[in-house]
Amino acid sequence: MEPLTTKEEAHIVALEDKARNTAETARGKAKDVVGRVTGDKDLETEGKADQVVGHLKQAGEKVKDAVRSGLPSEKE
């Protein structure tokens, strides 16, 4: 098996980051819903905060993707 190129490694790391950010958003949504159902305002607030953090990180990944797509490739 051939070793991964730097570009391939970066792509894998980006996918892992996106998955982690999506999971953080989902965990936040779950906390938000559980907090609302149980009447736990602290858990609800924590869930909303986790969702915001997850969305902000996802937006950051989209910016990084846009910058990467605008850069010339290594082969050019």
PyMOL commands that set and color helices and strands:
alter all, ss='L'
color gray80, all
select helices_A, chain A and resi 6-38+41-70
alter helices_A, ss='H'
color red, helices_A
deselect
rebuild
show_as cartoon
